[in-house]
Amino acid sequence: MIGVLGAVAAFEVDIRRERQMEGVRKAQAAGKYRGRPASIDPTKIKELKAGGMGAAAIAKQMGIGRASVYRALAA
C-alpha cells in the first residue's frame, strides 16, 4: 500500500517538473527568462591582475571576495 502511494507521489513530481520546464522554455522563447546577471567582469579582473595588482587589492576595489577573483582568473 505504501509502495503504491510512493509511486503516485513520484509520478506527480514528474508531472509537476514537466510543467515547470514547459513554462521555463516558454518564458525563454519570450525572452523573459534570462537568469541572474553576472556580478563580476572577468576581463576587468584579468586586466587589473596584468597591471600588477594582487588578488586582495582587486577584490577590495571591485567589492567582491578574493575567491571570486581567483575563480575569474582561472576561467
Order of alpha helices (4+ residues) and beta strands (2+ residues): alpha-alpha-alpha-alpha
